[in-house]
Every structure is written in structure tokens, then in C-alpha cells.
């Protein structure tokens, strides 16, 4: 009897834990938007750095 209660209890916990992960809350959505914004900014920064490197090389070649 005790084992059945423990099994049922653990099953219920597992069921609640897995269903809670399926629903995306506002914090999860906000986190994804932040990730997207970060990735976009990172790409732009890297592009700017590459452009600056090219300009520096062009300037060195002219001297």
C-alpha cells in the first residue's frame, strides 16, 4: 500500500513537472526576444569590426 502511494505521488509530480514545461510563459517569451536581439546586435557589431579592419588595411596600404 505504501509503495502504491509513493508511486502515485511520484507520478503526479512528474506529470505536473512535464506539463509545466510545455506552456511558454511571458518570461520565456521575453527571454527568447532578448536572445534574438542579442544575436542581431552581435552580427552588426561583428560586421562593423570587419569593416573597420578593412578600412585600416586600406589605410595602411595607401601609406
C-alpha positions in Angstrom: 0.0 0.0 0.0 2.8 2.4 0.9 4.6 1.7 -2.3 1.4 2.5 -4.3 1.1 5.8 -2.6 4.8 6.7 -3.3 4.4 5.6 -7.0 1.2 7.7 -7.4 2.8 10.7 -5.7 5.9 10.5 -7.9 3.8 10.0 -11.0 1.8 13.1 -10.1 4.9 15.2 -9.6 6.3 14.0 -12.9 3.1 14.8 -14.7 3.0 18.3 -13.3 6.6 18.9 -14.0 6.4 17.9 -17.6 3.2 19.8 -18.4 4.6 22.9 -16.8 7.4 22.9 -19.3 5.1 22.8 -22.3 3.5 26.2 -21.7 5.6 29.2 -22.6 5.1 32.0 -20.1 5.8 35.6 -20.6 9.3 35.3 -19.0 10.2 32.6 -21.5 8.9 34.7 -24.4 10.8 37.7 -23.2 14.0 35.6 -22.8 13.7 34.5 -26.4 13.2 38.0 -27.6 16.3 39.1 -25.7 18.3 36.3 -27.3 17.2 37.3 -30.8 18.1 41.0 -30.1 21.5 39.9 -28.7 22.2 37.8 -31.8 21.2 40.6 -34.1 23.4 43.1 -32.2 26.3 40.7 -32.2 26.1 40.3 -36.0 26.0 44.0 -36.5 29.0 44.5 -34.2 31.0 41.8 -36.0 30.1 43.4 -39.3 31.3 46.8 -38.1 34.5 45.3 -36.8 35.1 43.6 -40.1 34.5 46.9 -42.0 36.9 48.7 -39.6 39.6 46.1 -40.2 39.2 46.6 -44.0 39.4 50.3 -43.7 42.6 50.1 -41.5 44.2 47.7 -44.0 43.3 50.1 -46.9 44.8 53.0 -45.0 48.0 51.1 -44.3 48.3 50.2 -48.0 48.0 53.8 -49.0 50.8 54.9 -46.7 
